[in-house]
Amino acid sequence: MIRPTSEIEYPASPAQRHRASMLARMDALNDASRALLAVIADRIGAERAADAGRIADLTKEQERLIANMRAMARAA
């Protein structure tokens, strides 16, 4: 927002300096939060890709065990 010349103080008042400092800290915190979320998302994506093969193997093993249990139930 552009402020009218009548509202701009030179030099800036302590309140304006504190407000500007607070806004800068909030921007830095938001940037850090976004960076952290990006890292977390990348790690989750990498873990999912790495675990996909293991999940497929476990699914095959589960299906084999279920087939064995069904065969045993039919034989009994």
PDB file of N, H, CA, C and O in Angstrom:
ATOM      1  N   MET A   1       0.845  -1.179   0.000  1.00  0.00           N
ATOM      2  CA  MET A   1       0.000   0.000   0.000  1.00  0.00           C
ATOM      3  C   MET A   1       0.882   1.231   0.000  1.00  0.00           C
ATOM      4  O   MET A   1       1.836   1.317   0.774  1.00  0.00           O
ATOM      5  N   ILE A   2       0.575   2.171  -0.851  1.00  0.00           N
ATOM      6  H   ILE A   2      -0.200   2.101  -1.479  1.00  0.00           H
ATOM      7  CA  ILE A   2       1.336   3.411  -0.922  1.00  0.00           C
ATOM      8  C   ILE A   2       0.684   4.415   0.018  1.00  0.00           C
ATOM      9  O   ILE A   2      -0.512   4.695  -0.067  1.00  0.00           O
ATOM     10  N   ARG A   3       1.507   4.946   0.915  1.00  0.00           N
ATOM     11  H   ARG A   3       2.478   4.719   0.984  1.00  0.00           H
ATOM     12  CA  ARG A   3       0.973   5.900   1.890  1.00  0.00           C
ATOM     13  C   ARG A   3       1.150   7.323   1.378  1.00  0.00           C
ATOM     14  O   ARG A   3       2.129   7.625   0.695  1.00  0.00           O
ATOM     15  N   PRO A   4       0.215   8.183   1.704  1.00  0.00           N
ATOM     16  CA  PRO A   4       0.346   9.594   1.299  1.00  0.00           C
ATOM     17  C   PRO A   4       1.566  10.235   1.963  1.00  0.00           C
ATOM     18  O   PRO A   4       1.986   9.818   3.042  1.00  0.00           O
ATOM     19  N   THR A   5       2.116  11.232   1.319  1.00  0.00           N
ATOM     20  H   THR A   5       1.775  11.570   0.442  1.00  0.00           H
ATOM     21  CA  THR A   5       3.308  11.908   1.833  1.00  0.00           C
ATOM     22  C   THR A   5       3.073  12.457   3.231  1.00  0.00           C
ATOM     23  O   THR A   5       4.004  12.507   4.035  1.00  0.00           O
ATOM     24  N   SER A   6       1.858  12.865   3.532  1.00  0.00           N
ATOM     25  H   SER A   6       1.102  12.824   2.878  1.00  0.00           H
ATOM     26  CA  SER A   6       1.566  13.450   4.839  1.00  0.00           C
ATOM     27  C   SER A   6       1.703  12.428   5.971  1.00  0.00           C
ATOM     28  O   SER A   6       1.888  12.822   7.122  1.00  0.00           O
ATOM     29  N   GLU A   7       1.616  11.122   5.673  1.00  0.00           N
ATOM     30  H   GLU A   7       1.466  10.803   4.737  1.00  0.00           H
ATOM     31  CA  GLU A   7       1.708  10.096   6.701  1.00  0.00           C
ATOM     32  C   GLU A   7       3.121   9.531   6.864  1.00  0.00           C
ATOM     33  O   GLU A   7       3.383   8.785   7.808  1.00  0.00           O
ATOM     34  N   ILE A   8       4.012   9.873   5.970  1.00  0.00           N
ATOM     35  H   ILE A   8       3.799  10.478   5.203  1.00  0.00           H
ATOM     36  CA  ILE A   8       5.374   9.352   6.039  1.00  0.00           C
ATOM     37  C   ILE A   8       6.202  10.259   6.925  1.00  0.00           C
ATOM     38  O   ILE A   8       6.236  11.475   6.737  1.00  0.00           O
ATOM     39  N   GLU A   9       6.869   9.649   7.895  1.00  0.00           N
ATOM     40  H   GLU A   9       6.842   8.661   8.047  1.00  0.00           H
ATOM     41  CA  GLU A   9       7.692  10.411   8.834  1.00  0.00           C
ATOM     42  C   GLU A   9       9.161  10.219   8.497  1.00  0.00           C
ATOM     43  O   GLU A   9       9.599   9.102   8.220  1.00  0.00           O
ATOM     44  N   TYR A  10       9.922  11.307   8.522  1.00  0.00           N
ATOM     45  H   TYR A  10       9.566  12.214   8.748  1.00  0.00           H
ATOM     46  CA  TYR A  10      11.377  11.247   8.348  1.00  0.00           C
ATOM     47  C   TYR A  10      11.997  11.929   9.532  1.00  0.00           C
ATOM     48  O   TYR A  10      11.680  13.096   9.763  1.00  0.00           O
ATOM     49  N   PRO A  11      12.828  11.321  10.278  1.00  0.00           N
ATOM     50  CA  PRO A  11      13.128   9.890  10.247  1.00  0.00           C
ATOM     51  C   PRO A  11      11.950   9.095  10.807  1.00  0.00           C
ATOM     52  O   PRO A  11      11.043   9.640  11.435  1.00  0.00           O
ATOM     53  N   ALA A  12      11.999   7.818  10.563  1.00  0.00           N
ATOM     54  H   ALA A  12      12.737   7.375  10.053  1.00  0.00           H
ATOM     55  CA  ALA A  12      10.906   6.948  11.006  1.00  0.00           C
ATOM     56  C   ALA A  12      10.836   6.933  12.529  1.00  0.00           C
ATOM     57  O   ALA A  12      11.855   6.992  13.216  1.00  0.00           O
ATOM     58  N   SER A  13       9.622   6.854  13.034  1.00  0.00           N
ATOM     59  H   SER A  13       8.793   6.806  12.475  1.00  0.00           H
ATOM     60  CA  SER A  13       9.427   6.810  14.481  1.00  0.00           C
ATOM     61  C   SER A  13       9.840   5.431  15.005  1.00  0.00           C
ATOM     62  O   SER A  13       9.919   4.476  14.232  1.00  0.00           O
ATOM     63  N   PRO A  14      10.104   5.322  16.310  1.00  0.00           N
ATOM     64  CA  PRO A  14      10.441   4.010  16.876  1.00  0.00           C
ATOM     65  C   PRO A  14       9.351   2.965  16.618  1.00  0.00           C
ATOM     66  O   PRO A  14       9.654   1.796  16.382  1.00  0.00           O
ATOM     67  N   ALA A  15       8.095   3.385  16.663  1.00  0.00           N
ATOM     68  H   ALA A  15       7.849   4.335  16.855  1.00  0.00           H
ATOM     69  CA  ALA A  15       7.006   2.443  16.399  1.00  0.00           C
ATOM     70  C   ALA A  15       7.077   1.913  14.973  1.00  0.00           C
ATOM     71  O   ALA A  15       6.858   0.724  14.740  1.00  0.00           O
ATOM     72  N   GLN A  16       7.380   2.784  14.022  1.00  0.00           N
ATOM     73  H   GLN A  16       7.558   3.749  14.211  1.00  0.00           H
ATOM     74  CA  GLN A  16       7.495   2.347  12.632  1.00  0.00           C
ATOM     75  C   GLN A  16       8.688   1.417  12.443  1.00  0.00           C
ATOM     76  O   GLN A  16       8.610   0.446  11.690  1.00  0.00           O
ATOM     77  N   ARG A  17       9.794   1.714  13.127  1.00  0.00           N
ATOM     78  H   ARG A  17       9.857   2.502  13.738  1.00  0.00           H
ATOM     79  CA  ARG A  17      10.972   0.842  13.026  1.00  0.00           C
ATOM     80  C   ARG A  17      10.680  -0.529  13.614  1.00  0.00           C
ATOM     81  O   ARG A  17      11.084  -1.546  13.050  1.00  0.00           O
ATOM     82  N   HIS A  18       9.971  -0.566  14.762  1.00  0.00           N
ATOM     83  H   HIS A  18       9.643   0.260  15.221  1.00  0.00           H
ATOM     84  CA  HIS A  18       9.612  -1.843  15.385  1.00  0.00           C
ATOM     85  C   HIS A  18       8.662  -2.631  14.482  1.00  0.00           C
ATOM     86  O   HIS A  18       8.791  -3.846  14.334  1.00  0.00           O
ATOM     87  N   ARG A  19       7.711  -1.921  13.886  1.00  0.00           N
ATOM     88  H   ARG A  19       7.606  -0.934  14.006  1.00  0.00           H
ATOM     89  CA  ARG A  19       6.761  -2.594  12.989  1.00  0.00           C
ATOM     90  C   ARG A  19       7.480  -3.174  11.780  1.00  0.00           C
ATOM     91  O   ARG A  19       7.221  -4.312  11.388  1.00  0.00           O
ATOM     92  N   ALA A  20       8.385  -2.394  11.186  1.00  0.00           N
ATOM     93  H   ALA A  20       8.595  -1.470  11.504  1.00  0.00           H
ATOM     94  CA  ALA A  20       9.142  -2.871  10.031  1.00  0.00           C
ATOM     95  C   ALA A  20      10.011  -4.070  10.416  1.00  0.00           C
ATOM     96  O   ALA A  20      10.130  -5.026   9.650  1.00  0.00           O
ATOM     97  N   SER A  21      10.613  -4.016  11.595  1.00  0.00           N
ATOM     98  H   SER A  21      10.516  -3.239  12.217  1.00  0.00           H
ATOM     99  CA  SER A  21      11.433  -5.121  12.074  1.00  0.00           C
ATOM    100  C   SER A  21      10.578  -6.371  12.270  1.00  0.00           C
ATOM    101  O   SER A  21      10.982  -7.470  11.890  1.00  0.00           O
ATOM    102  N   MET A  22       9.397  -6.203  12.865  1.00  0.00           N
ATOM    103  H   MET A  22       9.068  -5.311  13.175  1.00  0.00           H
ATOM    104  CA  MET A  22       8.495  -7.327  13.093  1.00  0.00           C
ATOM    105  C   MET A  22       8.047  -7.941  11.763  1.00  0.00           C
ATOM    106  O   MET A  22       8.005  -9.164  11.629  1.00  0.00           O
ATOM    107  N   LEU A  23       7.717  -7.104  10.788  1.00  0.00           N
ATOM    108  H   LEU A  23       7.751  -6.111  10.897  1.00  0.00           H
ATOM    109  CA  LEU A  23       7.304  -7.610   9.481  1.00  0.00           C
ATOM    110  C   LEU A  23       8.438  -8.357   8.794  1.00  0.00           C
ATOM    111  O   LEU A  23       8.202  -9.370   8.136  1.00  0.00           O
ATOM    112  N   ALA A  24       9.659  -7.871   8.938  1.00  0.00           N
ATOM    113  H   ALA A  24       9.851  -7.048   9.473  1.00  0.00           H
ATOM    114  CA  ALA A  24      10.809  -8.562   8.347  1.00  0.00           C
ATOM    115  C   ALA A  24      11.016  -9.920   9.010  1.00  0.00           C
ATOM    116  O   ALA A  24      11.309 -10.901   8.326  1.00  0.00           O
ATOM    117  N   ARG A  25      10.868  -9.988  10.335  1.00  0.00           N
ATOM    118  H   ARG A  25      10.630  -9.191  10.890  1.00  0.00           H
ATOM    119  CA  ARG A  25      11.009 -11.269  11.039  1.00  0.00           C
ATOM    120  C   ARG A  25       9.907 -12.240  10.632  1.00  0.00           C
ATOM    121  O   ARG A  25      10.155 -13.434  10.464  1.00  0.00           O
ATOM    122  N   MET A  26       8.695 -11.726  10.473  1.00  0.00           N
ATOM    123  H   MET A  26       8.494 -10.756  10.609  1.00  0.00           H
ATOM    124  CA  MET A  26       7.584 -12.586  10.056  1.00  0.00           C
ATOM    125  C   MET A  26       7.819 -13.132   8.646  1.00  0.00           C
ATOM    126  O   MET A  26       7.540 -14.301   8.381  1.00  0.00           O
ATOM    127  N   ASP A  27       8.327 -12.298   7.749  1.00  0.00           N
ATOM    128  H   ASP A  27       8.554 -11.348   7.964  1.00  0.00           H
ATOM    129  CA  ASP A  27       8.641 -12.761   6.390  1.00  0.00           C
ATOM    130  C   ASP A  27       9.717 -13.840   6.421  1.00  0.00           C
ATOM    131  O   ASP A  27       9.620 -14.845   5.717  1.00  0.00           O
ATOM    132  N   ALA A  28      10.744 -13.624   7.244  1.00  0.00           N
ATOM    133  H   ALA A  28      10.823 -12.807   7.815  1.00  0.00           H
ATOM    134  CA  ALA A  28      11.810 -14.620   7.355  1.00  0.00           C
ATOM    135  C   ALA A  28      11.269 -15.931   7.920  1.00  0.00           C
ATOM    136  O   ALA A  28      11.647 -17.009   7.462  1.00  0.00           O
ATOM    137  N   LEU A  29      10.386 -15.841   8.911  1.00  0.00           N
ATOM    138  H   LEU A  29      10.078 -14.966   9.284  1.00  0.00           H
ATOM    139  CA  LEU A  29       9.787 -17.044   9.493  1.00  0.00           C
ATOM    140  C   LEU A  29       8.926 -17.780   8.473  1.00  0.00           C
ATOM    141  O   LEU A  29       8.961 -19.008   8.403  1.00  0.00           O
ATOM    142  N   ASN A  30       8.155 -17.039   7.685  1.00  0.00           N
ATOM    143  H   ASN A  30       8.126 -16.041   7.742  1.00  0.00           H
ATOM    144  CA  ASN A  30       7.333 -17.660   6.638  1.00  0.00           C
ATOM    145  C   ASN A  30       8.200 -18.348   5.590  1.00  0.00           C
ATOM    146  O   ASN A  30       7.880 -19.449   5.143  1.00  0.00           O
ATOM    147  N   ASP A  31       9.300 -17.700   5.198  1.00  0.00           N
ATOM    148  H   ASP A  31       9.560 -16.806   5.562  1.00  0.00           H
ATOM    149  CA  ASP A  31      10.206 -18.309   4.226  1.00  0.00           C
ATOM    150  C   ASP A  31      10.818 -19.593   4.785  1.00  0.00           C
ATOM    151  O   ASP A  31      10.929 -20.594   4.076  1.00  0.00           O
ATOM    152  N   ALA A  32      11.215 -19.561   6.058  1.00  0.00           N
ATOM    153  H   ALA A  32      11.125 -18.749   6.634  1.00  0.00           H
ATOM    154  CA  ALA A  32      11.795 -20.752   6.682  1.00  0.00           C
ATOM    155  C   ALA A  32      10.759 -21.868   6.766  1.00  0.00           C
ATOM    156  O   ALA A  32      11.086 -23.034   6.543  1.00  0.00           O
ATOM    157  N   SER A  33       9.523 -21.524   7.082  1.00  0.00           N
ATOM    158  H   SER A  33       9.258 -20.577   7.263  1.00  0.00           H
ATOM    159  CA  SER A  33       8.464 -22.532   7.166  1.00  0.00           C
ATOM    160  C   SER A  33       8.212 -23.167   5.806  1.00  0.00           C
ATOM    161  O   SER A  33       8.049 -24.383   5.709  1.00  0.00           O
ATOM    162  N   ARG A  34       8.178 -22.356   4.761  1.00  0.00           N
ATOM    163  H   ARG A  34       8.310 -21.368   4.840  1.00  0.00           H
ATOM    164  CA  ARG A  34       7.980 -22.885   3.413  1.00  0.00           C
ATOM    165  C   ARG A  34       9.133 -23.810   3.013  1.00  0.00           C
ATOM    166  O   ARG A  34       8.916 -24.858   2.405  1.00  0.00           O
ATOM    167  N   ALA A  35      10.359 -23.413   3.360  1.00  0.00           N
ATOM    168  H   ALA A  35      10.536 -22.562   3.854  1.00  0.00           H
ATOM    169  CA  ALA A  35      11.516 -24.243   3.032  1.00  0.00           C
ATOM    170  C   ALA A  35      11.453 -25.572   3.778  1.00  0.00           C
ATOM    171  O   ALA A  35      11.754 -26.621   3.209  1.00  0.00           O
ATOM    172  N   LEU A  36      11.063 -25.529   5.049  1.00  0.00           N
ATOM    173  H   LEU A  36      10.818 -24.677   5.512  1.00  0.00           H
ATOM    174  CA  LEU A  36      10.956 -26.756   5.841  1.00  0.00           C
ATOM    175  C   LEU A  36       9.897 -27.681   5.262  1.00  0.00           C
ATOM    176  O   LEU A  36      10.127 -28.885   5.153  1.00  0.00           O
ATOM    177  N   LEU A  37       8.748 -27.144   4.890  1.00  0.00           N
ATOM    178  H   LEU A  37       8.561 -26.165   4.978  1.00  0.00           H
ATOM    179  CA  LEU A  37       7.694 -27.961   4.298  1.00  0.00           C
ATOM    180  C   LEU A  37       8.135 -28.564   2.968  1.00  0.00           C
ATOM    181  O   LEU A  37       7.766 -29.693   2.645  1.00  0.00           O
ATOM    182  N   ALA A  38       8.917 -27.823   2.202  1.00  0.00           N
ATOM    183  H   ALA A  38       9.217 -26.906   2.464  1.00  0.00           H
ATOM    184  CA  ALA A  38       9.426 -28.353   0.937  1.00  0.00           C
ATOM    185  C   ALA A  38      10.365 -29.529   1.181  1.00  0.00           C
ATOM    186  O   ALA A  38      10.313 -30.529   0.465  1.00  0.00           O
ATOM    187  N   VAL A  39      11.225 -29.408   2.197  1.00  0.00           N
ATOM    188  H   VAL A  39      11.267 -28.596   2.779  1.00  0.00           H
ATOM    189  CA  VAL A  39      12.145 -30.506   2.524  1.00  0.00           C
ATOM    190  C   VAL A  39      11.359 -31.732   2.988  1.00  0.00           C
ATOM    191  O   VAL A  39      11.657 -32.852   2.575  1.00  0.00           O
ATOM    192  N   ILE A  40      10.369 -31.525   3.834  1.00  0.00           N
ATOM    193  H   ILE A  40      10.127 -30.614   4.170  1.00  0.00           H
ATOM    194  CA  ILE A  40       9.548 -32.640   4.327  1.00  0.00           C
ATOM    195  C   ILE A  40       8.830 -33.321   3.166  1.00  0.00           C
ATOM    196  O   ILE A  40       8.791 -34.549   3.093  1.00  0.00           O
ATOM    197  N   ALA A  41       8.265 -32.534   2.265  1.00  0.00           N
ATOM    198  H   ALA A  41       8.297 -31.536   2.325  1.00  0.00           H
ATOM    199  CA  ALA A  41       7.564 -33.107   1.110  1.00  0.00           C
ATOM    200  C   ALA A  41       8.519 -33.911   0.232  1.00  0.00           C
ATOM    201  O   ALA A  41       8.161 -34.982  -0.258  1.00  0.00           O
ATOM    202  N   ASP A  42       9.738 -33.397   0.033  1.00  0.00           N
ATOM    203  H   ASP A  42      10.029 -32.528   0.431  1.00  0.00           H
ATOM    204  CA  ASP A  42      10.720 -34.137  -0.760  1.00  0.00           C
ATOM    205  C   ASP A  42      11.088 -35.460  -0.101  1.00  0.00           C
ATOM    206  O   ASP A  42      11.201 -36.485  -0.774  1.00  0.00           O
ATOM    207  N   ARG A  43      11.274 -35.435   1.207  1.00  0.00           N
ATOM    208  H   ARG A  43      11.183 -34.603   1.754  1.00  0.00           H
ATOM    209  CA  ARG A  43      11.645 -36.664   1.917  1.00  0.00           C
ATOM    210  C   ARG A  43      10.522 -37.691   1.866  1.00  0.00           C
ATOM    211  O   ARG A  43      10.772 -38.879   1.667  1.00  0.00           O
ATOM    212  N   ILE A  44       9.288 -37.237   2.044  1.00  0.00           N
ATOM    213  H   ILE A  44       9.084 -36.271   2.206  1.00  0.00           H
ATOM    214  CA  ILE A  44       8.152 -38.164   1.987  1.00  0.00           C
ATOM    215  C   ILE A  44       8.054 -38.777   0.594  1.00  0.00           C
ATOM    216  O   ILE A  44       7.816 -39.977   0.455  1.00  0.00           O
ATOM    217  N   GLY A  45       8.236 -37.963  -0.423  1.00  0.00           N
ATOM    218  H   GLY A  45       8.429 -36.989  -0.310  1.00  0.00           H
ATOM    219  CA  GLY A  45       8.198 -38.480  -1.790  1.00  0.00           C
ATOM    220  C   GLY A  45       9.299 -39.496  -2.031  1.00  0.00           C
ATOM    221  O   GLY A  45       9.064 -40.519  -2.675  1.00  0.00           O
ATOM    222  N   ALA A  46      10.504 -39.230  -1.523  1.00  0.00           N
ATOM    223  H   ALA A  46      10.694 -38.399  -1.000  1.00  0.00           H
ATOM    224  CA  ALA A  46      11.620 -40.161  -1.698  1.00  0.00           C
ATOM    225  C   ALA A  46      11.362 -41.463  -0.951  1.00  0.00           C
ATOM    226  O   ALA A  46      11.663 -42.544  -1.458  1.00  0.00           O
ATOM    227  N   GLU A  47      10.802 -41.359   0.258  1.00  0.00           N
ATOM    228  H   GLU A  47      10.558 -40.481   0.669  1.00  0.00           H
ATOM    229  CA  GLU A  47      10.516 -42.562   1.030  1.00  0.00           C
ATOM    230  C   GLU A  47       9.443 -43.405   0.351  1.00  0.00           C
ATOM    231  O   GLU A  47       9.535 -44.632   0.334  1.00  0.00           O
ATOM    232  N   ARG A  48       8.445 -42.766  -0.198  1.00  0.00           N
ATOM    233  H   ARG A  48       8.370 -41.769  -0.185  1.00  0.00           H
ATOM    234  CA  ARG A  48       7.391 -43.511  -0.903  1.00  0.00           C
ATOM    235  C   ARG A  48       7.974 -44.249  -2.093  1.00  0.00           C
ATOM    236  O   ARG A  48       7.632 -45.405  -2.338  1.00  0.00           O
ATOM    237  N   ALA A  49       8.850 -43.590  -2.830  1.00  0.00           N
ATOM    238  H   ALA A  49       9.128 -42.650  -2.630  1.00  0.00           H
ATOM    239  CA  ALA A  49       9.458 -44.236  -3.996  1.00  0.00           C
ATOM    240  C   ALA A  49      10.334 -45.407  -3.564  1.00  0.00           C
ATOM    241  O   ALA A  49      10.324 -46.463  -4.196  1.00  0.00           O
ATOM    242  N   ALA A  50      11.095 -45.215  -2.481  1.00  0.00           N
ATOM    243  H   ALA A  50      11.104 -44.357  -1.967  1.00  0.00           H
ATOM    244  CA  ALA A  50      11.975 -46.288  -2.005  1.00  0.00           C
ATOM    245  C   ALA A  50      11.169 -47.456  -1.447  1.00  0.00           C
ATOM    246  O   ALA A  50      11.565 -48.613  -1.589  1.00  0.00           O
ATOM    247  N   ASP A  51      10.059 -47.156  -0.825  1.00  0.00           N
ATOM    248  H   ASP A  51       9.738 -46.216  -0.710  1.00  0.00           H
ATOM    249  CA  ASP A  51       9.249 -48.210  -0.204  1.00  0.00           C
ATOM    250  C   ASP A  51       8.308 -48.902  -1.185  1.00  0.00           C
ATOM    251  O   ASP A  51       7.730 -49.935  -0.847  1.00  0.00           O
ATOM    252  N   ALA A  52       8.141 -48.370  -2.372  1.00  0.00           N
ATOM    253  H   ALA A  52       8.610 -47.531  -2.647  1.00  0.00           H
ATOM    254  CA  ALA A  52       7.189 -48.953  -3.332  1.00  0.00           C
ATOM    255  C   ALA A  52       7.540 -50.399  -3.650  1.00  0.00           C
ATOM    256  O   ALA A  52       6.652 -51.249  -3.719  1.00  0.00           O
ATOM    257  N   GLY A  53       8.821 -50.689  -3.845  1.00  0.00           N
ATOM    258  H   GLY A  53       9.542 -49.999  -3.789  1.00  0.00           H
ATOM    259  CA  GLY A  53       9.235 -52.062  -4.134  1.00  0.00           C
ATOM    260  C   GLY A  53       8.980 -52.991  -2.965  1.00  0.00           C
ATOM    261  O   GLY A  53       8.528 -54.122  -3.145  1.00  0.00           O
ATOM    262  N   ARG A  54       9.270 -52.509  -1.767  1.00  0.00           N
ATOM    263  H   ARG A  54       9.637 -51.590  -1.622  1.00  0.00           H
ATOM    264  CA  ARG A  54       9.031 -53.338  -0.588  1.00  0.00           C
ATOM    265  C   ARG A  54       7.543 -53.594  -0.392  1.00  0.00           C
ATOM    266  O   ARG A  54       7.145 -54.694  -0.008  1.00  0.00           O
ATOM    267  N   ILE A  55       6.733 -52.598  -0.651  1.00  0.00           N
ATOM    268  H   ILE A  55       7.056 -51.704  -0.963  1.00  0.00           H
ATOM    269  CA  ILE A  55       5.283 -52.766  -0.512  1.00  0.00           C
ATOM    270  C   ILE A  55       4.772 -53.793  -1.515  1.00  0.00           C
ATOM    271  O   ILE A  55       3.924 -54.622  -1.182  1.00  0.00           O
ATOM    272  N   ALA A  56       5.281 -53.741  -2.728  1.00  0.00           N
ATOM    273  H   ALA A  56       5.969 -53.068  -2.998  1.00  0.00           H
ATOM    274  CA  ALA A  56       4.871 -54.730  -3.746  1.00  0.00           C
ATOM    275  C   ALA A  56       5.268 -56.136  -3.313  1.00  0.00           C
ATOM    276  O   ALA A  56       4.486 -57.075  -3.462  1.00  0.00           O
ATOM    277  N   ASP A  57       6.475 -56.286  -2.780  1.00  0.00           N
ATOM    278  H   ASP A  57       7.110 -55.523  -2.659  1.00  0.00           H
ATOM    279  CA  ASP A  57       6.916 -57.608  -2.301  1.00  0.00           C
ATOM    280  C   ASP A  57       6.038 -58.107  -1.159  1.00  0.00           C
ATOM    281  O   ASP A  57       5.650 -59.275  -1.129  1.00  0.00           O
ATOM    282  N   LEU A  58       5.727 -57.214  -0.220  1.00  0.00           N
ATOM    283  H   LEU A  58       6.042 -56.266  -0.245  1.00  0.00           H
ATOM    284  CA  LEU A  58       4.885 -57.610   0.910  1.00  0.00           C
ATOM    285  C   LEU A  58       3.471 -57.967   0.455  1.00  0.00           C
ATOM    286  O   LEU A  58       2.852 -58.877   1.006  1.00  0.00           O
ATOM    287  N   THR A  59       2.969 -57.266  -0.532  1.00  0.00           N
ATOM    288  H   THR A  59       3.473 -56.526  -0.980  1.00  0.00           H
ATOM    289  CA  THR A  59       1.637 -57.571  -1.061  1.00  0.00           C
ATOM    290  C   THR A  59       1.623 -58.957  -1.698  1.00  0.00           C
ATOM    291  O   THR A  59       0.683 -59.728  -1.503  1.00  0.00           O
ATOM    292  N   LYS A  60       2.668 -59.268  -2.460  1.00  0.00           N
ATOM    293  H   LYS A  60       3.431 -58.642  -2.619  1.00  0.00           H
ATOM    294  CA  LYS A  60       2.767 -60.603  -3.066  1.00  0.00           C
ATOM    295  C   LYS A  60       2.831 -61.678  -1.987  1.00  0.00           C
ATOM    296  O   LYS A  60       2.169 -62.710  -2.093  1.00  0.00           O
ATOM    297  N   GLU A  61       3.628 -61.434  -0.952  1.00  0.00           N
ATOM    298  H   GLU A  61       4.165 -60.595  -0.866  1.00  0.00           H
ATOM    299  CA  GLU A  61       3.741 -62.405   0.147  1.00  0.00           C
ATOM    300  C   GLU A  61       2.402 -62.590   0.853  1.00  0.00           C
ATOM    301  O   GLU A  61       2.027 -63.709   1.205  1.00  0.00           O
ATOM    302  N   GLN A  62       1.684 -61.487   1.057  1.00  0.00           N
ATOM    303  H   GLN A  62       1.988 -60.578   0.770  1.00  0.00           H
ATOM    304  CA  GLN A  62       0.370 -61.561   1.695  1.00  0.00           C
ATOM    305  C   GLN A  62      -0.588 -62.378   0.843  1.00  0.00           C
ATOM    306  O   GLN A  62      -1.316 -63.221   1.367  1.00  0.00           O
ATOM    307  N   GLU A  63      -0.598 -62.142  -0.453  1.00  0.00           N
ATOM    308  H   GLU A  63      -0.007 -61.457  -0.879  1.00  0.00           H
ATOM    309  CA  GLU A  63      -1.474 -62.901  -1.341  1.00  0.00           C
ATOM    310  C   GLU A  63      -1.118 -64.384  -1.326  1.00  0.00           C
ATOM    311  O   GLU A  63      -2.006 -65.236  -1.364  1.00  0.00           O
ATOM    312  N   ARG A  64       0.191 -64.700  -1.269  1.00  0.00           N
ATOM    313  H   ARG A  64       0.913 -64.008  -1.238  1.00  0.00           H
ATOM    314  CA  ARG A  64       0.619 -66.100  -1.214  1.00  0.00           C
ATOM    315  C   ARG A  64       0.138 -66.760   0.077  1.00  0.00           C
ATOM    316  O   ARG A  64      -0.327 -67.900   0.058  1.00  0.00           O
ATOM    317  N   LEU A  65       0.249 -66.043   1.199  1.00  0.00           N
ATOM    318  H   LEU A  65       0.627 -65.117   1.214  1.00  0.00           H
ATOM    319  CA  LEU A  65      -0.191 -66.593   2.478  1.00  0.00           C
ATOM    320  C   LEU A  65      -1.706 -66.802   2.508  1.00  0.00           C
ATOM    321  O   LEU A  65      -2.182 -67.801   3.046  1.00  0.00           O
ATOM    322  N   ILE A  66      -2.444 -65.888   1.948  1.00  0.00           N
ATOM    323  H   ILE A  66      -2.057 -65.076   1.511  1.00  0.00           H
ATOM    324  CA  ILE A  66      -3.903 -66.038   1.889  1.00  0.00           C
ATOM    325  C   ILE A  66      -4.272 -67.243   1.039  1.00  0.00           C
ATOM    326  O   ILE A  66      -5.169 -68.006   1.397  1.00  0.00           O
ATOM    327  N   ALA A  67      -3.584 -67.417  -0.089  1.00  0.00           N
ATOM    328  H   ALA A  67      -2.855 -66.797  -0.380  1.00  0.00           H
ATOM    329  CA  ALA A  67      -3.851 -68.578  -0.947  1.00  0.00           C
ATOM    330  C   ALA A  67      -3.550 -69.874  -0.197  1.00  0.00           C
ATOM    331  O   ALA A  67      -4.300 -70.843  -0.315  1.00  0.00           O
ATOM    332  N   ASN A  68      -2.455 -69.901   0.576  1.00  0.00           N
ATOM    333  H   ASN A  68      -1.846 -69.113   0.672  1.00  0.00           H
ATOM    334  CA  ASN A  68      -2.126 -71.090   1.370  1.00  0.00           C
ATOM    335  C   ASN A  68      -3.191 -71.360   2.416  1.00  0.00           C
ATOM    336  O   ASN A  68      -3.574 -72.512   2.623  1.00  0.00           O
ATOM    337  N   MET A  69      -3.673 -70.324   3.075  1.00  0.00           N
ATOM    338  H   MET A  69      -3.362 -69.388   2.907  1.00  0.00           H
ATOM    339  CA  MET A  69      -4.715 -70.497   4.104  1.00  0.00           C
ATOM    340  C   MET A  69      -6.003 -71.031   3.468  1.00  0.00           C
ATOM    341  O   MET A  69      -6.670 -71.886   4.051  1.00  0.00           O
ATOM    342  N   ARG A  70      -6.352 -70.538   2.291  1.00  0.00           N
ATOM    343  H   ARG A  70      -5.810 -69.844   1.818  1.00  0.00           H
ATOM    344  CA  ARG A  70      -7.561 -71.027   1.606  1.00  0.00           C
ATOM    345  C   ARG A  70      -7.393 -72.489   1.226  1.00  0.00           C
ATOM    346  O   ARG A  70      -8.329 -73.279   1.360  1.00  0.00           O
ATOM    347  N   ALA A  71      -6.205 -72.856   0.750  1.00  0.00           N
ATOM    348  H   ALA A  71      -5.446 -72.215   0.641  1.00  0.00           H
ATOM    349  CA  ALA A  71      -5.957 -74.248   0.378  1.00  0.00           C
ATOM    350  C   ALA A  71      -6.049 -75.153   1.600  1.00  0.00           C
ATOM    351  O   ALA A  71      -6.599 -76.251   1.518  1.00  0.00           O
ATOM    352  N   MET A  72      -5.520 -74.703   2.726  1.00  0.00           N
ATOM    353  H   MET A  72      -5.073 -73.811   2.793  1.00  0.00           H
ATOM    354  CA  MET A  72      -5.597 -75.497   3.956  1.00  0.00           C
ATOM    355  C   MET A  72      -7.036 -75.624   4.427  1.00  0.00           C
ATOM    356  O   MET A  72      -7.429 -76.679   4.927  1.00  0.00           O
ATOM    357  N   ALA A  73      -7.830 -74.570   4.277  1.00  0.00           N
ATOM    358  H   ALA A  73      -7.511 -73.713   3.871  1.00  0.00           H
ATOM    359  CA  ALA A  73      -9.243 -74.609   4.713  1.00  0.00           C
ATOM    360  C   ALA A  73     -10.013 -75.579   3.829  1.00  0.00           C
ATOM    361  O   ALA A  73     -10.877 -76.303   4.324  1.00  0.00           O
ATOM    362  N   ARG A  74      -9.720 -75.611   2.527  1.00  0.00           N
ATOM    363  H   ARG A  74      -9.019 -75.023   2.124  1.00  0.00           H
ATOM    364  CA  ARG A  74     -10.407 -76.549   1.630  1.00  0.00           C
ATOM    365  C   ARG A  74     -10.013 -77.989   1.928  1.00  0.00           C
ATOM    366  O   ARG A  74     -10.836 -78.897   1.821  1.00  0.00           O
ATOM    367  N   ALA A  75      -8.763 -78.194   2.301  1.00  0.00           N
ATOM    368  H   ALA A  75      -8.094 -77.456   2.388  1.00  0.00           H
ATOM    369  CA  ALA A  75      -8.278 -79.554   2.577  1.00  0.00           C
ATOM    370  C   ALA A  75      -8.814 -80.098   3.897  1.00  0.00           C
ATOM    371  O   ALA A  75      -8.902 -81.312   4.079  1.00  0.00           O
ATOM    372  N   ALA A  76      -9.164 -79.223   4.795  1.00  0.00           N
ATOM    373  H   ALA A  76      -9.092 -78.237   4.647  1.00  0.00           H
ATOM    374  CA  ALA A  76      -9.606 -79.682   6.122  1.00  0.00           C
ATOM    375  C   ALA A  76     -11.005 -80.194   6.141  1.00  0.00           C
ATOM    376  O   ALA A  76     -11.496 -80.608   7.191  1.00  0.00           O
TER     377      ALA A  76
END
